[in-house]
Amino acid sequence: MEFDLFKLVRKEMELVEQSLYQHVNTSEQVLSEASTHLIKAGGKRIRPGFALLVARMYRDDIGYAIPLATALELVHMATLVHDDVIDNSEVRRGTGTVKRLWGNRVAIYAGNFVFARALDLIASYNRQDILEVVADASMKICQGEIEQMLSCFNVNLGLKNYLRRIERKTALLISLSCQVGAMLSTSNPKEIEALRRYGYDLGLAFQITDDILDFVADEATLGKPTGSDIRQGVITLPALYALHHDARRDELAQLLSSPQACQDNTQYIIDIVCESDGIEYAYSVSQHYAHRSKRHLAILPDTPVKETLLELADFILTRDY
Amino acid sequence: MEFDLFKLVRKEMELVEQSLYQHVNTSEQVLSEASTHLIKAGGKRIRPGFALLVARMYRDDIGYAIPLATALELVHMATLVHDDVIDNSEVRRGTGTVKRLWGNRVAIYAGNFVFARALDLIASYNRQDILEVVADASMKICQGEIEQMLSCFNVNLGLKNYLRRIERKTALLISLSCQVGAMLSTSNPKEIEALRRYGYDLGLAFQITDDILDFVADEATLGKPTGSDIRQGVITLPALYALHHDARRDELAQLLSSPQACQDNTQYIIDIVCESDGIEYAYSVSQHYAHRSKRHLAILPDTPVKETLLELADFILTRDY
């Protein structure tokens, strides 16, 4: 997702960037350094971007949304740094992970620390309803992470399990970003709900395209090797399709069930999946959710921000594979 | 600390126990099982006990404090389960850790999950001030954990570093329990502050006596082997005293600096510390804090609960070594 899709809130995005650095600063040097590294490692700040865009729908001055947008990115960072410990990841976005540079122990505490900081920022709003949806999303994300872990190398799980996994991996936090951006800015429950659903469906579409890219993009584009999911036993939608519809499905099931086979035959597995209609099928499902995300916006007045939110969905619809 | 010191709130302690089980129940079975194991592994529920006792100072019906007391124990459990991953601990309170039974990955997510559950419970009060002190304590606890990690096998750190470590390890959460128990029950800022300080000093005294027990108690009493701190390179007050005042301080410094020497010579190190005045010195420091904790209560009216809080401090003063 291109950063300039957030051009309507560019000034505020820069303030979020400053706010991130400011809020991980602490007297404990190692913690500050590890957390600062997490911020520097980048990312597209999609979650703050959505929260700010949604706020901009309702107000010109959206300074009030900066702490919330910062908190959303910190929650996201907390999940990433723990995931790197869990997955034993050495590299993320082309740079060494906190886990590799400081070790598992610092990575676990750094995750807890930035999450607590996020809470502190959310506390400043004195909004029970916002805290409740954040806590609820956090619990569901943990559940989804466990589910993903248990699903690895399991070829007997279907579409429902896949959708639940990507919901919790991506859709929930993007949905939350849109929802709380709206909750801070309007009291219209129908619009808040429409924006929550928009974020949810867009998040699903976004994760499905990401899962496709893991099969078809090159390493430079991904910032990590192609086929990472296969190697980790994460069975995504293209593979799921091939497992059910390809002539070589029995062979594929045998390969995907075995951690060793997934390591040794990654390219062969990718080839089977790409030669099935798995990519096309996954693409059509992502299109379905991207279209549906746009429809949720119908009840909102036509404004430049709404235009941008629609463009963000179009971006997924036209993403280059 | 004996459980019957919480006899004035026994009924509510049982409700907290039920509430704990109820709140870790989730559709993700592994997460429920691991979290339930954490609860079953026990502990004295000191933090809920303090929150409930403090609430009982002000009201007869303290049902309103049950979710808060539950949340405090969940926060404590979250720190324990992550600590077990960090310290690679196989046994806690005489039973296998989540880390050993389910692995590091489930342990990390279970910690995040119970913390998020705690948040959800705290959110129900709609009290910004309470959320702020919880978030603040959570951040400081992470900082202290990093500090403890960095301090391991370092014989050049002094009393100030030790006090900061035990503050964050124990005093902050006991202090928080007293403080938020009061914040829920009274609007008198002087009394809230007195109870916060009481918990803080009592927490320090309690941790110092725990650190003494690691030198002098037997394995059955501790629920883990004597000398665990030494083996992990955690230099506590008795050792700190010996490092500065014992005739064999140079030899001791050399031993305590080396992870291998700490493994191979645990009993010899314990002997040096016990033959110095380290235990007596640490005992006198814990007495200092226990006495100070009692003095904070002077401004509170004399009631059966105040009597119990004083007895809790006396319990530390007379703890059997």
Interface residues (C-beta under 8 A of the other chain):
Chain A: T26 S27 E28 V30 L31 H82 V85 I86 N104 R105 V106 I108 Y109 A110 G111 N112 F113 F115 A116 R117 L119 D120 I122 A123 S124 Y125 N126 Q128 L131 E132 V134 A135 D136 S138 M139 C142 Q143 E145 I146 E147 M149 L150
Chain B: T26 S27 E28 V30 L31 H82 V85 I86 N104 R105 V106 I108 Y109 A110 G111 N112 F113 F115 A116 R117 L119 D120 I122 A123 S124 Y125 N126 Q128 L131 E132 V134 A135 D136 S138 M139 C142 Q143 E145 I146 E147 M149 L150
